[in-house]
Amino acid sequence: MRNVSTTNRASLIAVLAVTLTLFAGGTSLLLSLTPSESLASIEVAADTISRDRQTFTLQPFAGRSETIEPEYSELGPFEKELGGVTARLSYRNAPDEDVDPMWVPTLEILVEGERLLTIEGESSGWDWTPALVQIAELDPRNRFPEVIFSTYTGGAHCCNDVRIATSTADAENWAVISVGTFDGEPTETRDLDGDGIYEWVSYDTSFLYAFTSYAQSFAPTTIHHLADRELIENTTSPDYHFVHAEWLKEQGESLSGFMKDTEYGNGFFAAYVAVKAVLGEFDEAWDIMLKHYDRNSDWELAFCEGGYDDAGECQNEKRYSDFPEALRALLIRRGYIRPE
């Protein structure tokens, strides 16, 4: 008996509500569906992969992905299939008193021809909402690829709402994980190291506005992998040092520029020190930062370190006397360095 459920991960960013429409006449978020006899009969390849101290057999579709990304005003329907999973994206008109029409994306997921669930995308508040659907292998523990659904919610520097549909190893249960909202437009997952398994790649939004304006902020790359319905951060893993080394290479001109003219450089130096810390070069980067950071910045160095209550009020705001002190606190809080 196959079930559908929703799973929230509070350890990531704020979780958004997931609206599901289930095709078995039920209305609850946990529902039994009639299984397909062939669900457990997917042929596997001989290749294997080791992850989290375990070895898994790679599925034939590993290393491949299928993506739907409509152009502005396209309404579909659009359809892609990979590894027995079909994704259908279409748009429905959900007008309000200010915008009509308002086309909102809707994702329908089928497993070996059986309609399993639909997910209503978030609205941008515009006449048409950008969306991206990707079918890719994120978790080698289960039999089927995952479906990533990203929609743009609108707003200043915001937001990419991300949800992932994934199954258990026996394919009996499917869940929709609400990953959260991220800065920017919908983006695909990537197979960074070419092992056939895709990673969720973003950047550390805690650096945005932390030491300067959004436009002058820089942020390190963050990397997560999916394991048993949970996104696990492995940004600092040596397996991905090449990603951070590439970041440094791309920002070489920024480093040279801020070493010559320190004004507005604190946003860059914050991310620079974090990335160098991942690569085991913290001391070198810290010395460079101390010599070149903007001592005349009037940016308020105050962080909410205790979370927010239901009314949006900070529970523990802490203020710092200078940029190096504030940066060290952020690096410790985000796991780039250890407390002394």
N, C-alpha and C positions, 0 to 999 in steps of 0.2 A: 504494500500500500504506500503510495507516494504522497508526501505532504508538502505544503507550501507554507512558509512562515516568513516573518520579517525579523531581522536581527539588527540591533543598534549597538554601536561601539562608542561609548562615552569618552574613551581615552583619546579619540581623535578630535575632530572639531565638532561644533554644535550639530546635533543630529536633527534632520528634518523629517517631517511626517511622510510616510510612504502610503500612497493610495493604491490599493490593489483591487482588481476586478477578477474574480475567479470563475472559471467556466464549468462548474459542476452543480450550479443551483444553490450553492451555499453563500453565506455572507460573512463568515468569520475569517480572521486572518490565518487560522490554522485549519486546514481542510484536507480530508482524505480524497484522493482522486483515483480513478481506475488506472492501474499501471499498464504499460505496454509490454508485451512479453519479450520484446527484443531489447529492452533498455539495458539489460545486463550482458549483452552479447557483442559489445564492441571489441573488434580485434585490436590488439596492442602491438606496438613495435618492440624490437629487441633492445633498443637503446634505453639507458637508464640515466637517472640524475640523482645526485645526493644533495639533500637539503635538510637543515635542522637535524643533522646526525642520523638521517634516515635515507634509504635508497628507494626510488620510485621508478616504475616503468613509464617511459614517455609514450604518450598516445600518438597515433599517426599524424594528427593535426598539429602537434607541437611545433613551434617556430613559425606558424602561419597565423594570420588574422584576417578578418573581414570587417570592413568599416562602412558605415552609412553616415554621410555628412552632407545634408542637403544644402543647396545654395539658397540665398534669400528668396522668399516667397514660394519656393517649391513645397507642395503639400503631400506628395506621394500618392499612393503608398510605395514604400521602398522595402526591399527584402534581400537579406543575405543569409547564407547557411554555412556552417562549419562544424564538423564532428558530430552530426546528429542534432545540432541546435540551430533553430531558425529564428531570426530576429526580423520583425516587421515594424517599420516606423511609419506612422501617418500623423496627420494633423487634424484636430477638431476645432471648431469655432466656439470659443467660450467668451463672448463679449461682455463688457461691463458698461457702466454708464458713461465712461470716458472714451473707451476704445471699442470700435466695432467696424470690421471684424477683428478678433484677437485669436490668432491661430496658435494653439498649444500642442506640443508634441505628445504622442501616445505610443508607447512601445508594447508590442505583443510578442511573447516568447513561446515557441513551440519546441517540444523535445520529441524527436523522431515522429513528427507529424501530429502529436497530441498538443492541443492548446493548453498551456499551463497557467499563464497569468498575463495580465497587462499592468503596466506602470504608467501612471499619469505624470508627465513631466511638469516641472515648475514653470510658471509663466514669467516672462520678462516684463510684462506690462505694456509691451509694444504690440504692433499689429501682427508680428511674426517672431517666434522665439527660436534662436539658434539651438541646435541639438546635435549630438554625436552619439552613435551606437557602434560599439566594437565587440566582436566575438573573438576571444583570445584565451589561451591557456595561461591562467594565473596560478592555479593550484594543482600540482601533479598528483595530489592525494585522491582526487575524484575522477570519474570516468568521462566527464563532459567538459568542454570549455566554458568559461564564464562569459557573461554578457555585461558589458559596461555601458551605463546609460548616463550621459552628461548633458545637462541643459543649462542655458545661461539665464540667470534670474534678473539681470539688470542691476542698476545702481552704480554709484561711484566706485571704480576699481573693483567691481564685484559682479557677479559671483558665478562660479562654476559649481553647480550642485551635482554631486556624483553618487550614483548607486550601482551596486554590483549584484547580479543574480548568480548564485552558485549552488552546487549540489553537494550532498555528502558523498562519501566514497562509494556507497552502495546504490547511489542514485535514487534512493527512496524519499529523500527530503530535499527540498529546494528552499533557499532563503534569499531575501533581498536585503543586503547590507547597505545601510545609509552611511556612506563614508563621511559626508559632510560637505561644506561649502569652501571653495578655494578661490583665491584671487585669479581673475582672468577668464578667458573663454574656454569652452569645452576642448579637451585635448585627449589624445590616445595614450594608452599604456604602451610601454616599449620593452623589447627584449634587449636589455642593455649589454649583457655579456654573451649573447648568442647561444645560450644553452637551451633554447626552445621554450622557456618559461618567461612570461612577460611580467614586468614590474610596474607599479604605480609610481610615476616620477612627477614630482612637483617641486616647490621650493618653500623654504621655512618662512612662513608669513609673520612669525614673531619678530622678525627684523624690520618689517615695514612699519614706518612711523615711530620706531623705537628711539632713533637718535636724530632723525631729520624728517623732512617731508617725504611723502610717497614717491614723488618724482626723483628725489635724490637718494632713495634707499636702494640698497643691494641686498640680495638674499642668497644663502647657500642652497644647493640642490638637496632635496630630500628624496629618499627611496624607501618604498615599502613593498613587501611581498605578502601574498595571501596564503594563509594556512588555516584550514578548518574554520572557515567563515570569519577569520579575524585578520585584519591588516596589521602586520608587524613591521615596525620601522627598523631598517638595517642601514641607515644612512652612513654610519661610521664603519661598516664592515670593510675589511681590506679587499674583499672581492670587488668593491666599487671605487677603490681609490683612483682608478683611471678616470672616472667621471669627474671627480673633484680636481684632478690635475688638469683636465680639459677646461674646467671653469677658470682656473688660474691663468691658463694660456690665453683664453678669450679676453680676460680682464687685464692683460699686461699693460695696455695703454692707459687704462684707468689708474693702475698703480703708479705708473710713471707720472701721470698728470697730477695726482693728489700729493705725491711726494714733493712736487715743485710748488703747487698752490694748494695749501691745506684747507682753504675755505670750502665749506660744505662737504668735507671729506670723511666725516665721521660715519656716515651711512655706508660708505665703501669699506672703511677699515674694520668695521664691525663684522661684515661678512667675510672679509679677507682673513682675519684672524681665526674665525670659525673654520673656514675651509682648510687653512694651514694646520689647525689643530687636528682635524680629521686625518691629515697626512703625517702626523707626528712631528710637525715643524712649528709648534706653538711658540716656543721661546723666541725663535727668529722673528716671527710675525709680530709678536708682542713688542719687541724692541723697536721694530719699524713703526708700529702704531704709536708708541710713546713719543717718538721723535717727530711725527708728522701729523698727529691728529689736530683738529681745529679747536684750539683752546678758547676761542672767542665765541663759540656757538652758544646761543641762548635757548636752545631747545630744552624743554622741561624733561628732566630725567626722573620720571615717576612711572612705576609699573604696578599693575594689579597682580599680586602674587598669591592671592587667596581665592580667586574665582569671583563670580558674580552671583548675587541672589536672584530670586524670581523677578524682582523689580529692576534688575539691571544695575544694582549698586555694588561697587567693589567691596569685597570683604577684607582685603588687606592690601592697601596701597603703600608702597614703600618708595621713598625718594632717595636719590643718590647725589653725592656732592660733586662728582665729576664724571666725565665720560669713561675713563678706564675702570672706575669702580662699578659703574652701571653695566658696562660690557662684560666684565668678569662675572657678575651676578647672572646675566642672561646666558652666558656660555655654560655656567654650572647648571642652571635650571633646565637648559635644553640638552644637556648631556655631552657637550663638546669637550669639556674638561671636567676634572674632578675637583672637589673642594680641597684646599690645601690642608 
